[in-house]
Amino acid sequence: QVQLVESGGGLVQAGGSLRLSCVASERTFNIYAVGWFRQAPGKEREFVAAIDWIYSTNYAASVKGRFTISRDNAKSTVYLQMNSLKPEDTAVYYCASGDRTISATVNSPKYWGQGTQVTVSS
């Protein structure tokens, strides 16, 4: 069982930046793909970005060019660098994992973190 812990959320003005971290409890995490998702109040959870074990990445159209996902396997950590933040990016951000492929991880992740709140003020 892999435990995931997110951090780095907070309150930021529009146009600002934040970097989220997702730290895993097990080193097997390093061979898994990892996805970031978000859920705004009253909305469905949506995919944001993902990275697999060979560093291939995938982004939602709404964040492409503004967000960057990366990983540091020595630290069993995946990051989400968020630049040019907009009020519509306000949400609870979750990381998820559990499969080697991005598609399987995005469609049916086995492990979820508890989430970190990101609030972007206008």
Secondary structure, DSSP 8 states (H G I E B T S, - for coil): ---EEEE--EEEETT--EEEEEEESSGGGGGSEEEEEEE-TTS--EEEEEE-TT--EEE-TTTTTTEEEEEEGGGTEEEEEE-S--GGG-EEEEEEEEESSHHHHHHS-SEE---EEEEEE-
